Amino acid sequence: MQPKDVIWRILERLQDLQNLCEESYSELHPKKNADLISSIEECERLTRTQINIMNRISKKY
């Protein structure tokens, strides 16, 4: 397996996770599930950071 393949696979999984986060918190009640929504949003921010890291390294390969 080549580095490009690994990067592509990781980016694909991270994108899936980001989509799941977006879909999940949009279906929750804003007041009843505020703490869960906040946690999901934080996970989404972390996922975006991971995507940015992988995009930067992909330029090398």
Contacts in CASP RR format, 6 or more apart in sequence:
PFRMAT RR
TARGET T0000
AUTHOR 0000-0000-0000
METHOD contacts of the structure
MODEL  1
MQPKDVIWRILERLQDLQNLCEESYSELHPKKNADLISSIEECERLTRTQ
INIMNRISKKY
2 61 0 8 1.000
3 61 0 8 1.000
4 58 0 8 1.000
4 61 0 8 1.000
7 54 0 8 1.000
7 57 0 8 1.000
7 58 0 8 1.000
7 61 0 8 1.000
10 54 0 8 1.000
11 51 0 8 1.000
11 54 0 8 1.000
11 55 0 8 1.000
11 58 0 8 1.000
14 47 0 8 1.000
14 50 0 8 1.000
14 51 0 8 1.000
14 54 0 8 1.000
15 51 0 8 1.000
17 43 0 8 1.000
17 47 0 8 1.000
18 44 0 8 1.000
18 47 0 8 1.000
18 48 0 8 1.000
18 51 0 8 1.000
21 40 0 8 1.000
21 41 0 8 1.000
21 43 0 8 1.000
21 44 0 8 1.000
21 47 0 8 1.000
22 44 0 8 1.000
24 40 0 8 1.000
25 36 0 8 1.000
25 37 0 8 1.000
25 40 0 8 1.000
25 41 0 8 1.000
25 44 0 8 1.000
28 36 0 8 1.000
28 37 0 8 1.000
28 40 0 8 1.000
30 37 0 8 1.000
END
